[in-house]
Amino acid sequence: MGGADALCRGGRFALWHFSENPALSRFVPHVAKTSTSEEPLVWAIDTRHSPHFWFPRDCPRGCAWLTETTTEEDRVRFLGHSSARRLHVIEAAWAEPMTACTLYAYRLPIDTFESVHDAGYWISQEPVEALERVAVGNLIERHAEAGIELRITPDIWPFWHSVIFSTQRQPPSQRHPSRTTATAPPVGRPDLTVRTGRVPRTSPAGRCSGCATTRAESAPTVH
């Protein structure tokens, strides 16, 4: 299994860097514009979490998936009668850019990377050379082939608020800050994982590139 199939069908463990630039080869540590850390780093995402980046670079997105602790109530609440175990939500204004986007996934060597709190993000303090470049292809088809429900809505905030500001939020003691200290979104429901992309508006929780689960994290966009 290789190429786009390895991405959409959950292939072997690998680290990826997504970009709309087709000419990348060497990745040098730098301070990303979306980072709150001043430490130069190379950021990557693992195969399992790579669907978070099957979008145009600045597209706001909400990503949720079922876990072993997801209640039936929450499964029905967020996925309804769908057989999908994963849900991605984007705003209608991004439907056309989603279909027009040409995205590439660069596979990176794992030797110098370390995991960021097992959140799917990996960082390296050393330069790395890409091992291969994969054309992700049609992003909507990638979602369909991976069994991910892609939902288009006029406004992403009702979805975001329904999870993050649930009545069953975890207490602050459940938070585990990531390597980069930042104001993270409020901790969400313990049985549903939600991740958003960068939102070109002021979020009620500050940054929107973090993850809300039983821990709250923040990391730069990997594009």
Secondary structure, DSSP 8 states (H G I E B T S, - for coil): --HHHHHHTT-S--EEEEES-TT--EE--B--TT-S--S-BEEEEEGGGGGGG-S-TT--EEEEEE-TT--HHHHHHHHTT---SEEEEEEGGGHHHHHH---EEEEE-STTEEESTTSSEEEESS-EE-SEEEE---HHHHHHHTTEEEEEES-SHHHHHHHHT-TT---GGG----SS---------TTEEEEE---SS-BTTB-SSEEESSSEEE-----
